[in-house]
């Protein structure tokens, strides 16, 4: 796998340029389809399904580069039939029917060797016997990097381009192009752009590491590295080899009679005596017939200690179980209703809540009109405070909502269950805590809707 990353580091320009020229239009088309359908998750599914196309471009470049034939971008794109016509439709079907954890490792079997059907299955089985677990872990690690690192990072990166006063809950795409119906969905439009970016960055690393595992297994089984070296020698020194062969034939022919006089078997035996070819050696040494047995050590004291610890543990276990049973009985007794208990005290509306006096006599007769007048005078904070006080007074004195001083503003919104009150509390929180005064038109609208909301 390190070899694969080294190859990518060396040839990254020749790999990434055709990879991006193929992958970027496909990713853009996937996002466009998702935009037309108003479903951002569609882009993720399409890009995930198109990974076999992205992989084949990268593998095409790497498979030529290891033979010293590094193709250019135009040559890669011109040979599209070679890397697209190798079981691509079958890969698409298997992509959605079976999650292959050896994808980058077994891809060369189909694309480079041209194996199909039963022969391909047997070939994949042979290649994966000693190295298949590494390919599986490679897929799992790359999946974690793709989802947990790159996808999340690219998604969070969009937050850097959002203005400080942007509305909460909106993504960058929604701010640029307007609200969408799926604004509250799990997959946002930021994800629709971040996931393809993560795939385009990481996929060449995954393919290169898997291809290097494939080369390692071929080397173990077939001496593939020797074949590669011989091919390079043949390509670079064809003329020299031809001249050497011709010279050897001319020089050896007159001495063919002398060559026959030597005994080939004896020469082979002399050569095989070298340490490089292995050797055997007879060794004689004295061995005792019966080795002295070590004296037995008395470990009864150790067994006694273990028995004592076991008994102590058993006692502690029973004590703990008894304590748990006693606690359960005590808790059940507390939860059971008791006879003769005094009924709970009736609810008394608090005189003040959240630091505001809520007595009806201390509020104007027409809270909405008074708040509207304050808003027209430019006293927006006072207008919002008056509307908030009036709404709380309406809830506890007229609607019977049992609000206590221990309740939070969020709990008050849930207990009231009024859309108007939720909007009013949101505007008040932004004004009181964030010091973001709402526009005058919004305050006047809340004042105008106050009478209808509590009619």
C-alpha positions as CSV (number, residue, x, y, z in Angstrom):
1,X,0.0,0.0,0.0
2,X,2.9,2.3,0.7
3,X,4.2,1.5,-2.8
4,X,0.8,2.6,-4.2
5,X,1.0,5.9,-2.4
6,X,4.5,6.4,-3.7
7,X,3.4,5.8,-7.3
8,X,0.6,8.3,-6.8
9,X,3.1,10.8,-5.4
10,X,5.4,10.4,-8.3
11,X,2.7,10.5,-11.1
12,X,0.0,12.6,-9.5
13,X,-0.2,15.1,-12.3
14,X,-0.7,12.4,-15.0
15,X,-3.3,10.6,-12.8
16,X,-5.3,13.5,-11.3
17,X,-5.7,15.4,-14.6
18,X,-7.6,12.7,-16.6
19,X,-9.3,11.6,-13.4
20,X,-10.8,15.1,-12.8
21,X,-11.6,15.6,-16.5
22,X,-13.8,12.5,-16.3
23,X,-15.1,12.8,-12.7
24,X,-15.9,16.5,-12.5
25,X,-18.5,16.5,-15.4
26,X,-20.2,13.4,-14.0
27,X,-20.3,14.9,-10.4
28,X,-21.7,18.1,-11.8
29,X,-24.4,16.2,-13.7
30,X,-25.3,14.3,-10.5
31,X,-25.7,17.6,-8.6
32,X,-27.8,19.0,-11.5
33,X,-30.1,16.0,-11.4
34,X,-30.5,16.3,-7.7
35,X,-31.2,20.0,-8.1
36,X,-34.0,19.3,-10.6
37,X,-35.5,16.6,-8.4
38,X,-35.0,18.9,-5.3
39,X,-33.5,16.0,-3.5
40,X,-29.8,16.5,-2.4
41,X,-29.3,12.9,-1.4
42,X,-29.7,11.9,-5.1
43,X,-26.3,13.5,-5.8
44,X,-24.7,11.4,-3.1
45,X,-26.2,8.1,-4.5
46,X,-25.2,8.9,-8.1
47,X,-21.6,9.8,-7.2
48,X,-21.3,6.7,-5.0
49,X,-22.5,4.6,-7.9
50,X,-20.1,6.1,-10.4
51,X,-17.0,5.1,-8.4
52,X,-16.3,2.2,-10.9
53,X,-15.8,4.8,-13.7
54,X,-13.5,6.9,-11.6
55,X,-11.5,3.9,-10.6
56,X,-10.9,2.6,-14.1
57,X,-9.4,5.9,-15.2
58,X,-6.8,5.9,-12.4
59,X,-6.0,2.2,-12.9
60,X,-5.5,2.7,-16.7
61,X,-2.8,5.3,-16.0
62,X,-1.1,3.3,-13.2
63,X,-1.1,0.0,-15.2
64,X,0.8,1.7,-18.0
65,X,3.1,3.7,-15.8
66,X,4.6,0.7,-14.1
67,X,5.8,-0.6,-17.5
68,X,7.4,2.8,-18.2
69,X,4.7,3.9,-20.6
70,X,3.2,6.9,-18.8
71,X,0.3,8.0,-21.0
72,X,-0.7,11.6,-21.4
73,X,-4.2,13.0,-20.7
74,X,-5.2,13.0,-24.4
75,X,-4.1,9.3,-24.8
76,X,-6.0,8.3,-21.7
77,X,-9.2,10.0,-22.9
78,X,-8.7,8.6,-26.4
79,X,-8.5,5.1,-25.0
80,X,-11.8,5.3,-23.3
81,X,-13.0,2.1,-24.8
82,X,-10.2,0.1,-23.2
83,X,-11.2,1.2,-19.6
84,X,-14.9,1.5,-20.1
85,X,-15.5,-1.7,-21.9
86,X,-14.3,-4.0,-19.1
87,X,-17.5,-5.1,-17.3
88,X,-18.6,-1.6,-16.3
89,X,-22.3,-2.5,-16.4
90,X,-21.8,-5.5,-14.2
91,X,-19.8,-3.3,-11.8
92,X,-22.8,-0.9,-11.6
93,X,-25.2,-3.7,-10.8
94,X,-23.0,-5.2,-8.2
95,X,-22.4,-1.8,-6.7
96,X,-26.0,-1.5,-5.6
97,X,-26.6,-5.2,-4.9
98,X,-23.3,-6.2,-3.1
99,X,-20.9,-4.1,-1.2
100,X,-17.5,-5.4,-2.3
101,X,-14.8,-4.7,0.3
102,X,-12.0,-5.8,-2.1
103,X,-13.0,-3.5,-4.9
104,X,-9.7,-1.8,-5.6
105,X,-7.8,-5.1,-5.2
106,X,-9.9,-7.2,-7.6
107,X,-10.5,-4.5,-10.2
108,X,-7.3,-5.4,-12.1
109,X,-8.5,-8.9,-12.6
110,X,-11.4,-7.7,-14.7
111,X,-9.9,-4.6,-16.3
112,X,-6.3,-5.7,-16.9
113,X,-6.5,-9.5,-17.1
114,X,-9.9,-9.6,-18.8
115,X,-11.2,-12.4,-16.6
116,X,-14.9,-13.0,-16.4
117,X,-17.4,-15.5,-14.9
118,X,-16.0,-18.5,-13.1
119,X,-12.4,-17.9,-14.1
120,X,-12.6,-14.4,-12.6
121,X,-14.0,-15.8,-9.3
122,X,-11.3,-18.4,-9.1
123,X,-8.6,-15.9,-9.9
124,X,-9.9,-13.5,-7.2
125,X,-9.9,-16.4,-4.7
126,X,-6.3,-17.3,-5.5
127,X,-5.1,-13.7,-5.3
128,X,-6.9,-13.0,-2.0
129,X,-5.8,-16.0,0.0
130,X,-2.9,-14.3,1.8
131,X,-3.6,-10.6,1.2
132,X,-7.4,-10.3,1.1
133,X,-7.6,-9.0,4.7
134,X,-5.3,-6.1,3.9
135,X,-7.6,-5.1,1.0
136,X,-10.6,-5.2,3.3
137,X,-8.9,-3.0,5.9
138,X,-7.8,-0.6,3.1
139,X,-11.4,-0.2,2.1
140,X,-12.6,0.3,5.7
141,X,-9.9,2.9,6.4
142,X,-10.5,4.8,3.2
143,X,-14.3,4.8,3.9
144,X,-13.6,6.3,7.3
145,X,-11.3,8.9,5.8
146,X,-13.9,9.7,3.1
147,X,-16.9,10.0,5.4
148,X,-15.6,11.1,8.7
149,X,-12.7,13.3,7.6
150,X,-13.0,14.7,4.1
151,X,-16.8,14.8,3.8
152,X,-17.2,16.4,7.2
153,X,-14.3,18.8,6.6
154,X,-15.5,20.0,3.2
155,X,-19.0,20.4,4.7
156,X,-17.7,22.5,7.6
157,X,-15.5,24.5,5.2
158,X,-18.6,26.0,3.7
159,X,-19.4,27.6,7.1
160,X,-16.3,29.9,6.6
161,X,-17.9,31.5,3.7
162,X,-21.2,32.2,5.5
163,X,-21.8,35.8,6.7
164,X,-21.9,36.4,10.4
165,X,-25.5,37.6,10.3
166,X,-26.8,34.6,8.3
167,X,-30.0,33.0,9.5
168,X,-29.6,30.0,11.7
169,X,-30.2,26.6,10.1
170,X,-29.5,27.7,6.5
171,X,-26.6,26.3,4.5
172,X,-24.3,28.2,2.1
173,X,-26.1,26.9,-1.0
174,X,-29.5,28.0,0.4
175,X,-28.1,31.5,1.1
176,X,-26.8,31.8,-2.5
177,X,-29.7,30.2,-4.4
178,X,-32.6,30.6,-2.0
179,X,-34.6,28.4,0.3
180,X,-35.4,24.8,-0.6
181,X,-38.1,22.4,0.5
182,X,-35.5,20.1,2.1
183,X,-33.9,22.7,4.3
184,X,-34.5,20.6,7.4
185,X,-33.5,17.2,5.9
186,X,-30.6,15.1,7.1
187,X,-28.7,15.5,3.8
188,X,-28.3,19.2,2.9
189,X,-27.1,20.8,-0.3
190,X,-23.8,21.5,1.3
191,X,-23.4,17.7,1.6
192,X,-24.3,17.3,-2.1
193,X,-21.2,19.4,-2.9
194,X,-18.9,18.1,-0.1
195,X,-19.3,14.4,-0.7
196,X,-18.3,14.5,-4.5
197,X,-15.3,16.6,-3.5
198,X,-14.3,14.0,-0.9
199,X,-14.6,11.2,-3.5
200,X,-12.7,13.0,-6.2
201,X,-9.8,13.7,-3.8
202,X,-9.5,10.3,-2.1
203,X,-10.4,7.8,-4.9
204,X,-7.0,7.8,-6.6
205,X,-5.3,7.0,-3.3
206,X,-7.6,4.1,-2.8
207,X,-7.1,2.7,-6.3
208,X,-3.3,3.1,-6.2
209,X,-3.0,1.3,-2.8
210,X,-5.3,-1.6,-4.0
211,X,-3.3,-1.9,-7.3
212,X,-0.1,-2.1,-5.3
213,X,-1.5,-5.0,-3.3
214,X,-2.4,-6.7,-6.5
215,X,1.1,-6.3,-7.8
216,X,2.5,-7.6,-4.6
217,X,0.4,-10.8,-4.8
218,X,1.3,-11.2,-8.5
219,X,5.0,-11.0,-7.5
220,X,4.6,-13.7,-4.9
221,X,2.7,-16.0,-7.2
222,X,4.3,-15.4,-10.6
223,X,7.5,-13.4,-10.2
224,X,5.7,-10.6,-11.9
225,X,8.4,-8.1,-11.0
226,X,11.0,-10.1,-12.9
227,X,8.7,-10.1,-15.9
228,X,8.4,-6.3,-15.7
229,X,12.2,-5.9,-15.5
230,X,12.7,-8.2,-18.5
231,X,10.2,-6.2,-20.5
232,X,11.9,-3.0,-19.7
233,X,15.3,-4.4,-20.6
234,X,13.9,-5.7,-23.9
235,X,12.4,-2.4,-24.8
236,X,15.5,-0.3,-23.9
237,X,18.3,-2.6,-25.2
238,X,16.9,-4.6,-28.1
239,X,19.7,-3.6,-30.4
240,X,22.4,-4.4,-27.8
241,X,20.9,-7.8,-27.1
242,X,20.7,-8.7,-30.8
243,X,24.3,-7.7,-31.3
244,X,25.4,-9.7,-28.2
245,X,23.5,-12.8,-29.3
246,X,25.1,-12.6,-32.8
247,X,28.6,-12.2,-31.3
248,X,28.0,-15.1,-28.9
249,X,27.0,-17.4,-31.7
250,X,30.0,-16.6,-33.7
251,X,32.5,-17.0,-30.8
252,X,30.9,-20.2,-29.4
253,X,30.5,-22.1,-32.6
254,X,34.3,-23.0,-33.1
255,X,34.5,-24.3,-29.5
256,X,31.4,-26.5,-29.5
257,X,33.6,-29.7,-29.4
258,X,35.3,-28.5,-26.3
259,X,32.0,-27.7,-24.6
260,X,30.9,-31.3,-25.1
261,X,34.0,-32.6,-23.3
262,X,32.9,-31.1,-20.0
263,X,30.5,-33.0,-17.7
264,X,27.4,-30.7,-17.1
265,X,26.4,-32.6,-14.0
266,X,29.7,-32.1,-12.3
267,X,29.7,-28.4,-13.1
268,X,26.2,-28.1,-11.7
269,X,27.2,-29.9,-8.5
270,X,30.1,-27.5,-8.0
271,X,27.9,-24.5,-8.5
272,X,25.3,-25.8,-6.1
273,X,27.9,-26.1,-3.3
274,X,27.8,-22.3,-2.9
275,X,25.9,-21.0,0.2
276,X,23.5,-19.1,-2.0
277,X,21.9,-22.4,-3.1
278,X,21.6,-23.9,0.4
279,X,23.5,-26.8,1.9
280,X,23.2,-29.6,4.5
281,X,25.5,-30.2,7.4
282,X,25.9,-33.2,9.8
283,X,26.5,-32.3,13.4
284,X,27.2,-34.6,16.3
285,X,26.8,-33.6,19.9
286,X,26.2,-35.3,23.3
287,X,22.6,-35.4,24.6
288,X,21.6,-36.7,28.0
289,X,19.3,-39.7,28.0
290,X,17.1,-38.2,30.8
291,X,17.1,-34.6,31.7
292,X,17.0,-33.7,35.4
293,X,13.4,-32.9,36.5
294,X,13.2,-29.7,38.4
295,X,12.0,-30.0,42.0
296,X,8.4,-29.5,42.7
297,X,7.4,-26.2,44.4
298,X,4.9,-26.2,47.1
299,X,2.1,-23.9,46.0
300,X,-0.6,-24.9,48.5
301,X,-0.3,-21.4,50.2
302,X,-1.1,-19.8,46.8
303,X,-4.2,-21.9,46.4
304,X,-5.3,-21.0,50.0
305,X,-5.0,-17.3,49.1
306,X,-7.0,-17.8,45.9
307,X,-9.7,-19.7,47.8
308,X,-9.9,-16.8,50.4
309,X,-10.2,-14.2,47.7
310,X,-12.9,-16.2,46.0
311,X,-14.9,-16.5,49.2
312,X,-14.5,-12.7,49.9
313,X,-15.7,-12.0,46.4
314,X,-18.7,-14.2,46.8
315,X,-19.6,-12.5,50.1
316,X,-19.3,-9.0,48.5
317,X,-21.4,-10.2,45.6
318,X,-24.2,-11.3,47.9
319,X,-24.0,-8.1,49.9
320,X,-24.2,-6.1,46.8
321,X,-27.2,-8.1,45.5
322,X,-29.0,-7.6,48.9
323,X,-28.3,-3.9,48.8
324,X,-29.8,-3.6,45.3
325,X,-32.9,-5.5,46.3
326,X,-33.3,-3.3,49.4
327,X,-33.0,-0.2,47.3
328,X,-35.5,-1.5,44.8
329,X,-38.0,-2.2,47.5
330,X,-37.5,1.3,49.0
331,X,-37.9,3.0,45.7
332,X,-41.1,1.0,45.0
333,X,-42.5,1.9,48.4
334,X,-41.9,5.6,47.7
335,X,-43.6,5.4,44.3
336,X,-46.8,3.7,45.7
337,X,-49.6,6.1,46.6
338,X,-50.1,6.6,50.3
339,X,-53.4,7.0,52.1
340,X,-54.2,10.1,54.0
341,X,-51.7,12.3,52.0
342,X,-52.7,15.9,51.7
343,X,-53.9,16.9,48.2
344,X,-51.4,19.0,46.3
345,X,-51.8,22.7,46.7
346,X,-53.7,24.5,44.0
347,X,-51.7,26.4,41.4
348,X,-51.0,30.0,42.3
349,X,-50.0,32.2,39.4
350,X,-46.7,33.9,40.2
351,X,-46.7,37.6,40.5
352,X,-43.5,37.9,38.4
353,X,-41.8,35.6,35.9
354,X,-38.5,36.0,34.2
355,X,-38.1,39.2,36.1
356,X,-41.3,40.7,34.7
357,X,-44.4,41.7,36.6
358,X,-47.4,39.9,35.2
359,X,-50.4,41.3,37.2
360,X,-53.2,42.2,34.8
361,X,-53.8,45.5,36.5
362,X,-50.2,46.6,35.8
363,X,-50.7,46.1,32.0
364,X,-52.4,48.4,29.5
365,X,-56.0,47.6,28.6
366,X,-55.0,47.1,24.9
367,X,-51.5,45.6,25.0
368,X,-51.2,45.3,21.2
369,X,-52.1,48.9,20.6
370,X,-49.7,50.2,23.2
371,X,-46.9,48.0,21.8
372,X,-47.6,49.3,18.3
373,X,-47.4,52.9,19.6
374,X,-44.0,52.2,21.2
375,X,-42.7,50.6,18.0
376,X,-43.7,53.7,15.9
377,X,-41.8,55.8,18.4
378,X,-38.7,53.7,17.8
379,X,-38.7,52.0,21.2
380,X,-38.7,48.5,19.7
381,X,-37.2,46.8,22.8
382,X,-39.8,48.3,25.1
383,X,-42.5,47.2,22.6
384,X,-41.3,43.6,22.6
385,X,-41.0,43.6,26.4
386,X,-44.6,44.8,26.7
387,X,-45.9,42.1,24.3
388,X,-43.9,39.4,26.1
389,X,-45.3,40.5,29.5
390,X,-48.8,40.6,28.2
391,X,-48.5,37.2,26.6
392,X,-47.2,35.6,29.8
393,X,-50.0,37.3,31.8
394,X,-52.6,36.0,29.3
395,X,-51.2,32.4,29.6
396,X,-51.2,32.1,33.4
397,X,-54.3,34.2,34.3
398,X,-56.7,33.5,31.5
399,X,-55.6,30.3,29.7
400,X,-54.6,28.4,32.8
401,X,-51.1,27.5,31.7
402,X,-49.2,26.6,34.9
403,X,-45.9,28.4,34.5
404,X,-43.5,28.4,37.4
405,X,-40.4,30.5,38.2
406,X,-38.3,27.3,37.6
407,X,-39.4,27.0,34.0
408,X,-37.2,28.2,31.1
409,X,-38.4,30.2,28.2
410,X,-38.2,27.1,26.0
411,X,-40.4,25.1,28.4
412,X,-42.9,28.0,28.4
413,X,-43.1,27.8,24.6
414,X,-43.8,24.1,24.8
415,X,-46.5,24.5,27.5
416,X,-48.2,27.3,25.7
417,X,-48.3,25.5,22.3
418,X,-49.1,28.7,20.4
419,X,-47.2,29.6,17.2
420,X,-47.6,33.3,17.9
421,X,-46.0,32.9,21.3
422,X,-43.1,30.9,19.8
423,X,-42.4,33.7,17.3
424,X,-42.7,36.3,20.0
425,X,-40.3,34.5,22.3
426,X,-37.8,34.0,19.5
427,X,-37.8,37.8,18.7
428,X,-37.5,38.6,22.4
429,X,-34.5,36.3,22.9
430,X,-32.7,37.7,19.9
431,X,-33.3,41.2,21.3
432,X,-32.6,40.6,25.0
433,X,-29.6,38.2,24.8
434,X,-28.0,38.6,21.4
435,X,-28.8,42.4,21.2
436,X,-30.1,41.9,17.7
437,X,-33.1,44.3,17.5
438,X,-35.7,43.0,15.0
439,X,-36.9,45.3,12.3
440,X,-39.7,47.7,13.1
441,X,-42.0,46.0,10.6
442,X,-41.6,42.7,12.5
443,X,-42.4,44.3,15.8
444,X,-45.4,46.1,14.4
445,X,-46.6,42.8,12.9
446,X,-46.3,41.0,16.3
447,X,-48.2,43.9,17.9
448,X,-51.0,43.7,15.3
449,X,-51.4,39.9,15.7
450,X,-51.4,40.0,19.5
451,X,-55.2,40.6,19.8
452,X,-56.1,37.8,17.4
453,X,-53.7,35.3,19.0
454,X,-55.3,35.8,22.5
455,X,-58.8,36.5,21.4
